[in-house]
Amino acid sequence: MNTITTHRLGLAPGVAASVSTVPQASTLRGRFRGLWRSERGVAGIEAALIIPLMIFIIVGTMELYQYYRAAAILDRAAFTLADGVAMQRELFDSGPCDKSDNICTYGAVAQDLLTPLNFAGSGWIIISAFEATEPGSGRNPPPVTWKNSSEWSKRYSGGGTGGSAPDSLLEPSSGFPPANEDDTLIVVEVFYDFVPFALSAGFWEALAGPRRMYSRAFYRPRFAELRELS
């Protein structure tokens, strides 16, 4: 609404005059139009900055979820396989892979344990048995430790060709539980090549380390030494 302001001027007594000022409508429209364009420009700049950041956060969150889910699956598979092997009274290395006392059975069930991961194309397991050293003799005998090499070791993969087959990462002097006389230890190592989203594949290794994931589990045999495969 236009307003009329009246100013009384100092004139001769009895004489009054008024001056009216009325803002032009076109001037107001120009000012509102400029303000509208300015707000649209600021909104465009904000969107250009915020939208890529939001996409990065969403993709990064999904990526971390996929990675830690895969790590949890690898841990579960390693402990399940090691526990299953350790419960056997003897182990065989021949025959069909459908009985719990045949070592190849555990290579066959790894696919199910690692579901929904792509074990067929990007997974490997290594099952090994380690024996403790014999107790020494003399006044200051050396302590009982784990032997540097395994008694036996078996490697299984899903049959895929993705990536190179890994080598065992076991070092008996590092990470193993304490060794006692006549001890045997079943160790299962699980490897998996994590495949990130295409959007983050280029810098995944720089941000989160190597793509090849690794987990291992240790179990002492329950009923027998299991130092040999029949």
C-alpha positions as CSV (number, residue, x, y, z in Angstrom):
1,M,0.0,0.0,0.0
2,N,1.4,3.4,-1.0
3,T,1.6,6.0,1.8
4,I,1.3,9.7,1.6
5,T,3.4,11.7,4.0
6,T,2.6,15.3,4.5
7,H,5.3,17.7,5.8
8,R,4.2,21.1,7.0
9,L,6.6,23.8,6.0
10,G,7.4,26.9,7.9
11,L,5.6,29.7,6.0
12,A,3.8,32.9,6.9
13,P,1.1,32.6,9.5
14,G,-2.1,31.2,8.3
15,V,-0.5,29.7,5.2
16,A,0.0,26.0,5.0
17,A,1.5,23.9,2.3
18,S,1.9,20.1,2.0
19,V,4.3,18.0,-0.1
20,S,3.4,14.4,-0.9
21,T,5.9,11.6,-1.8
22,V,4.6,8.5,-3.4
23,P,7.2,5.6,-4.2
24,Q,7.0,4.4,-7.8
25,A,5.6,0.9,-8.2
26,S,8.1,0.1,-10.9
27,T,11.0,0.8,-8.6
28,L,9.6,-1.6,-6.0
29,R,9.1,-4.3,-8.5
30,G,12.7,-3.9,-9.7
31,R,14.0,-4.2,-6.1
32,F,12.0,-7.4,-5.4
33,R,13.1,-8.9,-8.7
34,G,16.8,-8.3,-7.9
35,L,16.3,-9.8,-4.4
36,W,14.6,-12.9,-6.0
37,R,17.4,-13.4,-8.4
38,S,20.0,-13.0,-5.7
39,E,18.3,-15.7,-3.5
40,R,18.1,-18.1,-6.5
41,G,21.8,-17.6,-7.1
42,V,22.7,-18.4,-3.5
43,A,20.5,-21.5,-3.6
44,G,22.2,-22.7,-6.7
45,I,25.6,-22.3,-5.1
46,E,24.5,-24.1,-2.0
47,A,23.1,-27.0,-4.0
48,A,26.3,-27.3,-6.1
49,L,28.3,-27.6,-2.8
50,I,25.9,-29.7,-0.7
51,I,24.6,-32.3,-3.3
52,P,28.1,-33.8,-4.1
53,L,28.9,-33.9,-0.4
54,M,25.6,-35.7,0.4
55,I,26.3,-38.2,-2.4
56,F,29.8,-38.8,-1.0
57,I,28.4,-39.4,2.5
58,I,25.8,-41.8,1.3
59,V,28.1,-43.8,-0.8
60,G,30.8,-43.8,1.9
61,T,28.3,-45.0,4.5
62,M,27.2,-47.9,2.2
63,E,30.8,-48.7,1.5
64,L,31.8,-48.9,5.1
65,Y,28.7,-51.1,5.9
66,Q,29.6,-53.5,3.1
67,Y,33.2,-53.7,4.3
68,Y,32.5,-54.3,7.9
69,R,29.8,-56.8,7.1
70,A,32.3,-58.7,5.0
71,A,34.8,-58.6,7.9
72,A,32.2,-60.0,10.3
73,I,31.3,-62.8,7.8
74,L,35.0,-63.7,7.4
75,D,35.4,-63.9,11.2
76,R,32.4,-66.1,11.6
77,A,33.5,-68.5,8.8
78,A,37.0,-68.8,10.2
79,F,35.8,-69.7,13.7
80,T,33.1,-72.1,12.4
81,L,35.6,-74.0,10.2
82,A,38.3,-74.2,12.8
83,D,35.8,-75.4,15.4
84,G,34.4,-78.1,13.1
85,V,37.9,-79.4,12.3
86,A,38.9,-79.4,15.9
87,M,36.0,-81.6,16.9
88,Q,37.1,-84.5,14.7
89,R,38.7,-87.6,16.2
90,E,40.7,-88.2,12.9
91,L,40.9,-86.5,9.5
92,F,41.1,-88.0,6.1
93,D,42.5,-86.5,2.9
94,S,40.7,-88.8,0.4
95,G,37.2,-89.8,-0.5
96,P,34.0,-87.7,-1.1
97,C,33.8,-84.3,0.5
98,D,30.6,-84.9,2.3
99,K,31.7,-86.2,5.7
100,S,32.9,-84.2,8.7
101,D,36.1,-86.2,9.1
102,N,37.3,-85.5,5.5
103,I,39.3,-82.3,5.3
104,C,38.0,-81.3,1.9
105,T,34.5,-81.0,3.3
106,Y,35.5,-77.8,5.0
107,G,36.6,-76.4,1.7
108,A,33.3,-77.3,0.2
109,V,31.1,-75.7,3.0
110,A,33.1,-72.5,2.9
111,Q,30.9,-71.2,0.1
112,D,27.8,-71.4,2.3
113,L,29.5,-70.0,5.3
114,L,30.7,-66.9,3.3
115,T,27.3,-66.2,1.7
116,P,26.4,-63.6,0.5
117,L,30.1,-62.9,-0.3
118,N,31.4,-64.1,-3.7
119,F,33.7,-66.9,-2.4
120,A,33.5,-68.6,-5.7
121,G,35.3,-65.8,-7.4
122,S,37.3,-64.0,-4.7
123,G,37.7,-66.2,-1.7
124,W,40.3,-68.7,-0.3
125,I,40.8,-70.7,2.9
126,I,43.9,-72.4,4.3
127,I,43.6,-75.0,7.0
128,S,46.7,-75.9,8.9
129,A,47.8,-78.0,11.9
130,F,50.7,-76.9,14.1
131,E,52.5,-78.9,16.8
132,A,54.4,-77.7,19.8
133,T,58.1,-78.4,20.2
134,E,59.3,-81.1,22.6
135,P,60.3,-79.9,26.0
136,G,64.0,-79.4,26.4
137,S,66.3,-81.0,28.9
138,G,69.1,-79.6,31.1
139,R,69.4,-77.0,33.7
140,N,67.8,-74.2,31.7
141,P,65.8,-75.9,28.9
142,P,64.2,-73.7,26.3
143,P,60.5,-73.1,26.6
144,V,58.0,-75.1,24.6
145,T,56.9,-73.1,21.5
146,W,55.1,-73.8,18.3
147,K,57.1,-75.2,15.4
148,N,58.0,-72.9,12.6
149,S,56.2,-75.0,10.0
150,S,52.9,-76.7,10.0
151,E,52.4,-80.5,10.2
152,W,50.0,-80.3,7.3
153,S,48.3,-77.5,5.4
154,K,45.4,-77.5,2.9
155,R,44.3,-74.7,0.6
156,Y,40.9,-74.4,-1.0
157,S,39.3,-71.7,-3.2
158,G,36.0,-71.1,-4.8
159,G,37.3,-72.0,-8.2
160,G,37.3,-68.5,-9.5
161,T,40.1,-66.6,-11.2
162,G,39.8,-63.3,-9.5
163,G,43.1,-62.2,-8.0
164,S,46.2,-64.3,-7.1
165,A,46.1,-67.1,-4.6
166,P,47.3,-65.9,-1.2
167,D,50.1,-67.4,0.8
168,S,49.7,-68.2,4.5
169,L,50.3,-65.3,6.8
170,L,51.0,-67.4,9.9
171,E,54.0,-66.7,12.0
172,P,54.0,-69.1,15.0
173,S,56.0,-66.6,17.1
174,S,53.4,-63.9,16.6
175,G,49.7,-64.0,17.5
176,F,49.6,-67.7,18.5
177,P,48.3,-68.7,21.9
178,P,50.8,-70.0,24.4
179,A,52.1,-73.5,23.6
180,N,52.1,-76.3,26.1
181,E,53.7,-79.7,26.0
182,D,52.1,-82.1,23.5
183,D,49.9,-79.3,22.1
184,T,48.4,-79.3,18.7
185,L,46.7,-76.3,17.1
186,I,44.2,-76.1,14.2
187,V,44.4,-72.8,12.4
188,V,42.0,-71.6,9.6
189,E,42.8,-68.6,7.5
190,V,40.2,-67.0,5.4
191,F,41.0,-64.5,2.5
192,Y,38.6,-62.4,0.5
193,D,39.1,-59.8,-2.2
194,F,36.7,-57.0,-1.4
195,V,35.3,-55.2,-4.4
196,P,34.2,-51.6,-3.7
197,F,31.7,-49.6,-5.6
198,A,32.9,-48.2,-8.9
199,L,32.5,-44.7,-7.6
200,S,35.1,-45.2,-4.8
201,A,37.3,-47.9,-6.3
202,G,39.9,-45.4,-7.4
203,F,40.8,-44.2,-3.9
204,W,39.6,-47.1,-1.7
205,E,43.1,-48.4,-1.0
206,A,44.3,-45.0,0.0
207,L,41.4,-44.5,2.4
208,A,40.8,-47.9,3.9
209,G,43.8,-50.1,3.2
210,P,44.2,-53.1,1.0
211,R,41.2,-54.7,-0.7
212,R,42.3,-58.2,0.4
213,M,40.6,-59.0,3.7
214,Y,42.0,-61.5,6.1
215,S,40.7,-63.4,9.2
216,R,42.0,-66.4,11.1
217,A,40.9,-68.6,14.0
218,F,42.7,-70.9,16.4
219,Y,41.3,-74.1,18.1
220,R,42.9,-76.9,20.0
221,P,41.7,-80.3,19.0
222,R,39.1,-81.7,21.3
223,F,39.6,-85.5,21.2
224,A,42.8,-86.3,19.2
225,E,46.1,-84.7,18.2
226,L,45.1,-84.4,14.4
227,R,48.7,-84.1,13.5
228,E,48.3,-86.3,10.5
229,L,45.9,-86.7,7.6
230,S,45.0,-90.4,6.9
